[in-house]
Amino acid sequence: MRVALIDSEGIASGGSGAAGAFVSPKFVKSGPVKEVSETAFSFSLPFYAEHFKEWTSVSPLLHIANNSLSNERVRYFKTHTSLQLITPEPTCLKQIRPEARTFESLMLASSAVVNARGVCEAMAEHAEFFDIHVRALEHDGHVWHLDNNIRAKRVLLATGAHQHLLNIPYVTPRPIFGHRINIKSSTYNPVNIHQHVSISQSNTAGIIAIGATHDVHHHRRHTQEQYDYIKGRSELLEKAMRTVALHDVEIIEDFIGVRAASIDHLPMLGPVVDSCKTLEKLPKIERGKRYDINQYEYYPNLYMMNGVGGYGFVLAPYLAAMLRDAIVKNGTIHPLVLPSRFLRRWCIQKCR
Ligand SMILES: Cc1cc2nc3c(=O)[nH]c(=O)nc-3n(C[C@H](O)[C@H](O)[C@H](O)COP(=O)(O)OP(=O)(O)OC[C@H]3O[C@@H](n4cnc5c(N)ncnc54)[C@H](O)[C@@H]3O)c2cc1C
């Protein structure tokens, strides 16, 4: 297929460009989030290591709990995961602060940090790129028109925390602002570490990525102008230093961006329901009647990938492969991630 990529700001300029980007699973106890996260992690780690080796640093991951609740979660995770765990080398634990060592921890045999911009540009190499801001998306019965500039048979909306281009009121990604930094330090960090923040393995130039902050109140439009970088940096360093003593720290670069999270912590991938037409066809949905999702009305050949939260680099390759199989091979999309899962609840709430 011929693929056109469109981004008004350039490749990896949204949340993607700000990312660490750590490739690791979510350390949750059980349920669909764990299921999707572990499957995606097992798919994406070898995907980067094999196809984008130049941009990928693989290392074990030391995950340390940061409160009593996560202590219990880590203890449980250790005995309920299919992922390979290893015993940490004594040299690796030596640099961990005594206070941090009092918490439960586990060592994942492999994780990765990818160069966000590098890997996104490499992935986009064979697509045609258009740096335009799309203002309107219309279907003429045959194809989609993007601002009367570009025509496409199929459209995938991957607009992150930005506004949807169509009326899709039942899907509202939650913006979560984040700041991360690259630092130089005389301390050599041999592995990726997660505790209060994520701390990457030192690269060959001694650079360590630290990230990221989470702010659900910071408005995206104010991001550049009003953000207090000094405060963000000290929060990140203070949190990192609670885990590892980093010496001679020099801040090299700041990255800020907005993640787009879904309310149930699962991503959104798949065909987009036309809520107006569906309500016309199935009015009883407003009173809570359940219908098979195949009875919903969908926009023609319109898909969405969004709500990947702080795990975009873990989830996206796995989701993209699922969508490719759905489009090209008539495969199925995991029902847990379909955007249509939010429609009925939205219809009921709208009528209250
Ligand atoms: C600080 C920070 C740290 C993170 N760390 C990690 C991490 O360690 N590991 C991990 O896996 N994930 C991490 N993430 C999350 C990850 O980066 C994001 O979830 C993911 O990259 C989101 O990708 P996206 O394509 O959905 O959205 P975005 O990258 O935000 O892309 C959306 C793009 O759509 C464009 N756009 C929107 N509307 C239009 C329009 N009308 N016309 C043209 N263009 C439009 C925007 O310009 C934007 O560039 C982090 C995120 C942040 C902010």
Ligand as a Chemical Component Dictionary entry (heavy atoms), coordinates in Angstrom:
data_LIG
# 
_chem_comp.id                   LIG 
_chem_comp.type                 NON-POLYMER 
_chem_comp.pdbx_formal_charge   0 
_chem_comp.three_letter_code    LIG 
# 
loop_
_chem_comp_atom.comp_id 
_chem_comp_atom.atom_id 
_chem_comp_atom.alt_atom_id 
_chem_comp_atom.type_symbol 
_chem_comp_atom.charge 
_chem_comp_atom.model_Cartn_x 
_chem_comp_atom.model_Cartn_y 
_chem_comp_atom.model_Cartn_z 
_chem_comp_atom.pdbx_ordinal 
LIG C1  C1  C 0 7.518  13.263 28.548 1  
LIG C2  C2  C 0 7.021  11.980 27.951 2  
LIG C3  C3  C 0 7.711  10.802 28.203 3  
LIG C4  C4  C 0 7.273  9.603  27.643 4  
LIG N1  N1  N 0 7.987  8.456  27.869 5  
LIG C5  C5  C 0 7.612  7.317  27.281 6  
LIG C6  C6  C 0 8.368  6.132  27.457 7  
LIG O1  O1  O 0 9.378  6.126  28.146 8  
LIG N2  N2  N 0 7.950  4.989  26.825 9  
LIG C7  C7  C 0 6.844  4.977  26.032 10 
LIG O2  O2  O 0 6.509  3.922  25.477 11 
LIG N3  N3  N 0 6.088  6.080  25.855 12 
LIG C8  C8  C 0 6.461  7.238  26.470 13 
LIG N4  N4  N 0 5.712  8.374  26.295 14 
LIG C9  C9  C 0 4.447  8.264  25.582 15 
LIG C10 C10 C 0 4.601  8.284  24.085 16 
LIG O3  O3  O 0 5.573  9.181  23.686 17 
LIG C11 C11 C 0 3.270  8.695  23.492 18 
LIG O4  O4  O 0 2.263  7.943  24.059 19 
LIG C12 C12 C 0 3.204  8.418  22.021 20 
LIG O5  O5  O 0 4.381  8.788  21.399 21 
LIG C13 C13 C 0 2.007  9.103  21.439 22 
LIG O6  O6  O 0 2.051  9.009  20.055 23 
LIG P1  P1  P 0 0.845  9.526  19.181 24 
LIG O7  O7  O 0 1.296  9.388  17.783 25 
LIG O8  O8  O 0 -0.412 8.880  19.611 26 
LIG O9  O9  O 0 0.693  11.063 19.576 27 
LIG P2  P2  P 0 1.685  12.263 19.306 28 
LIG O10 O10 O 0 3.103  11.840 19.298 29 
LIG O11 O11 O 0 1.308  13.348 20.252 30 
LIG O12 O12 O 0 1.349  12.683 17.801 31 
LIG C14 C14 C 0 0.181  13.314 17.429 32 
LIG C15 C15 C 0 0.562  14.221 16.285 33 
LIG O13 O13 O 0 -0.598 14.556 15.553 34 
LIG C16 C16 C 0 -0.366 15.813 14.973 35 
LIG N5  N5  N 0 -1.681 16.377 14.634 36 
LIG C17 C17 C 0 -2.768 16.421 15.428 37 
LIG N6  N6  N 0 -3.793 16.972 14.769 38 
LIG C18 C18 C 0 -3.336 17.285 13.526 39 
LIG C19 C19 C 0 -3.936 17.896 12.381 40 
LIG N7  N7  N 0 -5.212 18.276 12.380 41 
LIG N8  N8  N 0 -3.178 18.057 11.263 42 
LIG C20 C20 C 0 -1.888 17.667 11.240 43 
LIG N9  N9  N 0 -1.269 17.082 12.308 44 
LIG C21 C21 C 0 -1.987 16.898 13.439 45 
LIG C22 C22 C 0 0.373  16.612 16.034 46 
LIG O14 O14 O 0 1.140  17.640 15.454 47 
LIG C23 C23 C 0 1.214  15.538 16.713 48 
LIG O15 O15 O 0 2.571  15.572 16.308 49 
LIG C24 C24 C 0 6.123  9.583  26.831 50 
LIG C25 C25 C 0 5.431  10.773 26.567 51 
LIG C26 C26 C 0 5.869  11.958 27.121 52 
LIG C27 C27 C 0 5.115  13.212 26.824 53 
# 
loop_
_chem_comp_bond.comp_id 
_chem_comp_bond.atom_id_1 
_chem_comp_bond.atom_id_2 
_chem_comp_bond.value_order 
_chem_comp_bond.pdbx_ordinal 
LIG C1  C2  SING 1  
LIG C2  C3  SING 2  
LIG C2  C26 DOUB 3  
LIG C3  C4  DOUB 4  
LIG C4  N1  SING 5  
LIG C4  C24 SING 6  
LIG N1  C5  DOUB 7  
LIG C5  C6  SING 8  
LIG C5  C8  SING 9  
LIG C6  O1  DOUB 10 
LIG C6  N2  SING 11 
LIG N2  C7  SING 12 
LIG C7  O2  DOUB 13 
LIG C7  N3  SING 14 
LIG N3  C8  DOUB 15 
LIG C8  N4  SING 16 
LIG N4  C9  SING 17 
LIG N4  C24 SING 18 
LIG C9  C10 SING 19 
LIG C10 O3  SING 20 
LIG C10 C11 SING 21 
LIG C11 O4  SING 22 
LIG C11 C12 SING 23 
LIG C12 O5  SING 24 
LIG C12 C13 SING 25 
LIG C13 O6  SING 26 
LIG O6  P1  SING 27 
LIG P1  O7  DOUB 28 
LIG P1  O8  SING 29 
LIG P1  O9  SING 30 
LIG O9  P2  SING 31 
LIG P2  O10 DOUB 32 
LIG P2  O11 SING 33 
LIG P2  O12 SING 34 
LIG O12 C14 SING 35 
LIG C14 C15 SING 36 
LIG C15 O13 SING 37 
LIG C15 C23 SING 38 
LIG O13 C16 SING 39 
LIG C16 N5  SING 40 
LIG C16 C22 SING 41 
LIG N5  C17 SING 42 
LIG N5  C21 SING 43 
LIG C17 N6  DOUB 44 
LIG N6  C18 SING 45 
LIG C18 C19 SING 46 
LIG C18 C21 DOUB 47 
LIG C19 N7  SING 48 
LIG C19 N8  DOUB 49 
LIG N8  C20 SING 50 
LIG C20 N9  DOUB 51 
LIG N9  C21 SING 52 
LIG C22 O14 SING 53 
LIG C22 C23 SING 54 
LIG C23 O15 SING 55 
LIG C24 C25 DOUB 56 
LIG C25 C26 SING 57 
LIG C26 C27 SING 58 
# 
